[in-house]
């Protein structure tokens, strides 16, 4: 065996850096594995001229290169992955799952201006995040939160998405902030993926949509808000109908709010007033978003019958 697998690499390292770190062992070739747009995945393969040199280079295990302590081990033959080796030891047999873990062809692609961050302290705020990433040209920050029924509270999941201005700033943020310690926790910073619609979905998405002149879409509603309370919020704008979107919980046999709803007004003028005055209005500690709703597409049968 003349090839070694090196993991836990600092994301900012280049091929020359790894080559220099292993130069005592005469590496023949260093290959850092990267994403489709050139970001390091944090591991590499190093090939040596002889098995003896590869064996000797195992001494580098747990050495620090850059900011990270690396892990060095013999590379597995191509026909056997780590998962397969574990399964074989346990007596499992079967075909390997060839689907890639992070990128499924035709469904996801890497963004060039968005960051995915995990392992954040649960007490962190968007203001603190903005301060941490301010030098990378932050455009928008979204902290992912979960509403907990017990206690009726919304808590951070320790995950966030940050949009930056350019691909260059995204790369810099990944290189500098991945494994950065925040309140005793090492955060992970990577390029975010975006969902790519399949042909059928894209066709629907590309169909022209028109905004309604009398309907609004309202999101970030408190989960405890009732239909009556929702309608009362907008009562001064001549509401025709106000509906909170819900999902049915089969186990408890109850309907629970999804945190958003739709309101229909009598006139376009009332709709405009409601958007102007109620967008960012605070309801039970949450700032709601109010925008024009899209008109529902009519079914072909209905169109032809008219």
C-alpha positions as CSV (number, residue, x, y, z in Angstrom):
1,X,0.0,0.0,0.0
2,X,1.5,3.3,-1.1
3,X,-1.4,5.7,-0.5
4,X,-2.5,7.3,2.7
5,X,-5.8,9.0,3.6
6,X,-5.5,12.2,5.5
7,X,-8.6,13.7,7.2
8,X,-9.4,16.6,9.5
9,X,-7.5,19.0,7.2
10,X,-7.7,22.7,7.7
11,X,-10.1,24.0,4.9
12,X,-7.7,26.8,4.0
13,X,-4.7,24.4,3.2
14,X,-3.5,24.1,-0.4
15,X,-1.7,21.2,-2.0
16,X,1.7,22.8,-1.5
17,X,1.0,23.2,2.3
18,X,0.3,19.4,2.6
19,X,3.2,18.5,0.4
20,X,5.6,20.6,2.6
21,X,4.2,19.1,5.8
22,X,5.0,15.6,4.4
23,X,8.2,16.5,2.5
24,X,10.4,14.3,4.9
25,X,8.6,11.3,3.5
26,X,9.0,12.2,-0.2
27,X,5.3,12.4,-1.3
28,X,4.8,11.5,-5.0
29,X,1.4,13.2,-5.3
30,X,-1.1,15.0,-3.0
31,X,-4.7,15.3,-3.9
32,X,-7.0,17.4,-1.8
33,X,-10.6,16.4,-2.4
34,X,-12.8,19.4,-3.2
35,X,-16.4,20.3,-3.9
36,X,-17.6,21.1,-7.5
37,X,-16.8,24.8,-7.0
38,X,-13.3,24.2,-5.6
39,X,-13.8,24.2,-1.8
40,X,-11.7,21.7,0.2
41,X,-13.8,18.9,1.8
42,X,-11.2,18.6,4.6
43,X,-9.5,15.4,3.5
44,X,-6.8,14.3,1.0
45,X,-5.0,11.3,-0.5
46,X,-1.2,11.2,-0.6
47,X,0.7,8.8,-2.8
48,X,4.3,7.7,-2.0
49,X,6.9,5.9,-4.2
50,X,7.2,2.9,-1.9
51,X,5.2,1.2,0.8
52,X,8.0,1.8,3.2
53,X,7.7,5.6,2.8
54,X,3.9,5.4,3.2
55,X,4.4,3.3,6.4
56,X,6.9,5.9,7.8
57,X,4.5,8.8,6.9
58,X,1.9,7.3,9.3
59,X,4.0,9.1,12.0
60,X,2.2,12.3,11.0
61,X,-1.0,11.0,12.5
62,X,-2.3,13.6,15.1
63,X,0.3,16.2,14.0
64,X,-1.1,19.8,13.6
65,X,-1.1,21.4,10.2
66,X,-2.5,24.9,10.1
67,X,-5.2,25.1,12.8
68,X,-6.1,21.4,12.8
69,X,-4.8,18.1,14.2
70,X,-4.8,15.8,11.3
71,X,-5.7,12.1,11.1
72,X,-3.5,9.8,8.9
73,X,-4.3,6.3,8.0
74,X,-3.8,3.8,5.1
75,X,-6.2,4.4,2.2
76,X,-8.7,1.7,1.5
77,X,-8.7,0.0,-1.9
78,X,-11.3,1.6,-4.2
79,X,-13.5,-1.4,-4.2
80,X,-14.0,-1.3,-0.4
81,X,-15.3,1.7,1.4
82,X,-15.2,2.2,5.2
83,X,-18.9,1.5,5.5
84,X,-18.5,-1.7,3.5
85,X,-15.6,-2.8,5.7
86,X,-17.6,-2.4,8.8
87,X,-20.6,-4.2,7.3
88,X,-18.4,-7.1,6.1
89,X,-16.9,-7.5,9.6
90,X,-20.5,-7.7,11.0
91,X,-21.4,-10.3,8.3
92,X,-23.6,-8.0,6.1
93,X,-23.5,-8.4,2.4
94,X,-25.1,-6.5,-0.4
95,X,-24.6,-3.9,-3.1
96,X,-23.0,-0.6,-2.1
97,X,-25.2,2.5,-2.0
98,X,-23.6,4.6,-4.7
99,X,-25.6,7.7,-3.9
100,X,-23.4,10.6,-2.7
101,X,-24.2,11.8,0.8
102,X,-24.0,15.5,0.3
103,X,-24.9,16.0,-3.3
104,X,-27.6,14.1,-5.2
105,X,-27.4,14.7,-8.9
106,X,-30.3,16.6,-10.2
107,X,-31.7,17.7,-6.8
108,X,-29.0,19.9,-5.1
109,X,-26.2,22.2,-6.2
110,X,-23.7,24.2,-4.2
111,X,-24.3,28.0,-3.9
112,X,-21.6,30.5,-4.4
113,X,-22.7,33.1,-1.9
114,X,-24.4,31.3,0.9
115,X,-23.0,29.7,4.1
116,X,-24.3,26.8,6.1
117,X,-23.3,27.0,9.8
118,X,-23.9,24.4,12.5
119,X,-23.0,23.6,16.1
120,X,-23.8,27.2,17.1
121,X,-24.5,27.9,20.8
122,X,-28.2,27.7,21.4
123,X,-28.2,31.2,23.0
124,X,-26.6,32.9,20.0
125,X,-28.5,35.8,18.4
126,X,-28.6,37.1,14.8
127,X,-26.9,40.2,16.0
128,X,-24.0,38.2,17.4
129,X,-23.7,36.2,14.2
130,X,-23.8,39.4,12.1
131,X,-20.9,40.8,14.2
132,X,-18.9,37.6,13.8
133,X,-19.2,37.5,10.0
134,X,-19.4,41.2,9.4
135,X,-16.0,41.4,7.5
136,X,-17.3,38.9,4.9
137,X,-20.0,41.2,3.5
138,X,-23.1,39.8,5.1
139,X,-26.4,40.4,3.3
140,X,-28.8,38.3,5.3
141,X,-28.7,36.0,8.3
142,X,-31.3,33.3,9.1
143,X,-31.2,31.4,12.4
144,X,-33.1,28.1,12.2
145,X,-35.5,27.8,15.1
146,X,-38.0,25.2,16.4
147,X,-41.2,25.8,18.2
148,X,-41.5,23.7,21.2
149,X,-45.1,22.9,22.3
150,X,-43.9,22.3,25.9
151,X,-43.7,25.8,27.4
152,X,-44.8,27.3,24.0
153,X,-41.3,28.7,23.2
154,X,-39.2,29.0,20.1
155,X,-35.6,27.9,20.5
156,X,-32.5,28.0,18.2
157,X,-31.5,24.7,16.6
158,X,-27.8,25.7,16.5
159,X,-28.0,26.1,12.8
160,X,-27.9,29.2,10.5
161,X,-27.7,30.3,6.9
162,X,-25.7,33.4,6.0
163,X,-25.9,35.1,2.6
164,X,-22.8,37.1,1.6
165,X,-22.2,39.4,-1.4
166,X,-19.7,37.4,-3.4
167,X,-18.2,34.0,-4.0
168,X,-14.8,35.3,-2.9
169,X,-16.2,36.4,0.5
170,X,-17.9,33.0,0.9
171,X,-14.6,31.2,0.4
172,X,-12.8,33.5,2.8
173,X,-15.5,32.9,5.5
174,X,-15.2,29.1,5.1
175,X,-11.4,29.3,5.3
176,X,-11.3,31.5,8.3
177,X,-14.4,30.6,10.3
178,X,-14.7,26.8,9.9
179,X,-13.8,25.2,13.3
180,X,-13.8,28.7,14.9
181,X,-14.6,28.4,18.6
182,X,-17.7,30.2,19.9
183,X,-18.6,29.9,23.6
184,X,-16.7,26.7,23.8
185,X,-18.2,25.1,20.7
186,X,-16.3,24.6,17.4
187,X,-18.7,25.7,14.6
188,X,-18.8,24.2,11.2
189,X,-18.9,26.6,8.2
190,X,-19.5,25.2,4.7
191,X,-21.0,26.2,1.4
192,X,-24.8,25.8,1.5
193,X,-26.7,23.7,-1.0
194,X,-29.7,24.9,-2.9
195,X,-32.5,22.7,-4.2
196,X,-32.7,22.4,-8.0
197,X,-36.2,21.7,-9.2
198,X,-36.8,18.7,-11.5
199,X,-38.2,19.4,-15.0
200,X,-41.8,18.9,-14.0
201,X,-41.5,21.3,-11.1
202,X,-39.5,23.8,-13.1
203,X,-42.2,23.9,-15.7
204,X,-44.8,24.8,-13.1
205,X,-42.4,27.4,-11.5
206,X,-41.8,29.1,-14.8
207,X,-45.4,29.6,-15.5
208,X,-46.2,33.3,-15.1
209,X,-47.8,34.1,-11.7
210,X,-49.8,37.2,-11.0
211,X,-50.2,38.9,-7.6
212,X,-53.7,39.1,-6.1
213,X,-55.0,42.7,-5.6
214,X,-57.2,41.7,-2.7
215,X,-55.3,38.9,-0.9
216,X,-52.3,39.0,1.4
217,X,-50.0,36.2,2.7
218,X,-49.0,36.6,6.4
219,X,-46.1,34.6,7.9
220,X,-44.3,34.3,11.3
221,X,-47.6,34.2,13.2
222,X,-47.6,33.0,16.8
223,X,-48.6,29.3,16.8
224,X,-51.2,30.0,19.5
225,X,-53.1,32.6,17.4
226,X,-56.7,31.6,16.6
227,X,-58.6,32.3,13.4
228,X,-60.7,34.8,15.3
229,X,-57.6,36.5,16.7
230,X,-56.1,36.5,13.2
231,X,-59.2,38.1,11.7
232,X,-59.3,40.7,14.5
233,X,-55.8,41.8,13.6
234,X,-56.9,43.0,10.2
235,X,-60.6,44.0,11.0
236,X,-60.1,47.7,10.3
237,X,-59.3,46.8,6.6
238,X,-62.7,45.3,5.7
239,X,-61.8,41.6,5.9
240,X,-63.8,39.2,3.9
241,X,-62.0,36.1,5.1
242,X,-59.0,35.3,7.2
243,X,-57.6,31.7,7.4
244,X,-54.6,30.3,9.3
245,X,-53.1,27.3,7.5
246,X,-53.0,24.3,9.8
247,X,-51.9,20.7,9.8
248,X,-53.8,17.8,11.4
249,X,-52.1,15.9,14.2
250,X,-53.6,12.4,14.0
251,X,-52.2,11.3,17.3
252,X,-53.9,14.0,19.3
253,X,-56.7,14.5,16.7
254,X,-56.2,18.3,16.7
255,X,-55.4,20.9,14.1
256,X,-52.2,22.9,14.7
257,X,-51.2,26.2,13.1
258,X,-48.3,26.3,10.7
259,X,-47.5,29.9,11.6
260,X,-48.9,31.5,8.4
261,X,-52.2,32.4,6.8
262,X,-54.1,34.3,4.1
263,X,-56.4,37.3,4.4
264,X,-58.9,38.5,1.7
265,X,-60.1,42.1,1.6
266,X,-63.0,43.8,-0.2
267,X,-60.8,46.2,-2.2
268,X,-57.3,46.6,-3.6
269,X,-57.0,49.8,-1.6
270,X,-57.6,48.0,1.7
271,X,-55.0,45.4,0.7
272,X,-52.4,48.1,0.1
273,X,-53.1,49.7,3.4
274,X,-52.9,46.4,5.3
275,X,-49.5,45.7,3.8
276,X,-48.2,49.2,4.5
277,X,-49.3,49.3,8.1
278,X,-49.1,45.6,9.2
279,X,-45.9,44.4,7.7
280,X,-43.4,44.0,10.6
281,X,-46.2,44.5,13.1
282,X,-45.4,42.7,16.4
283,X,-47.9,40.0,17.6
284,X,-47.1,38.2,20.8
285,X,-43.4,39.0,20.5
286,X,-43.1,38.0,16.8
287,X,-42.8,40.4,13.9
288,X,-45.2,39.3,11.2
289,X,-44.5,39.6,7.4
290,X,-47.4,40.8,5.2
291,X,-47.1,40.6,1.4
292,X,-49.4,40.3,-1.6
293,X,-50.5,36.7,-2.2
294,X,-50.2,35.0,-5.6
295,X,-53.4,34.3,-7.4
296,X,-54.3,30.6,-7.6
297,X,-54.0,29.2,-11.1
298,X,-57.4,28.2,-12.5
299,X,-57.9,24.6,-13.7
300,X,-58.2,24.0,-17.4
301,X,-61.7,22.6,-17.1
302,X,-62.9,25.7,-15.4
303,X,-61.2,28.0,-18.0
304,X,-62.8,26.1,-20.9
305,X,-66.2,25.9,-19.4
306,X,-66.2,29.7,-19.1
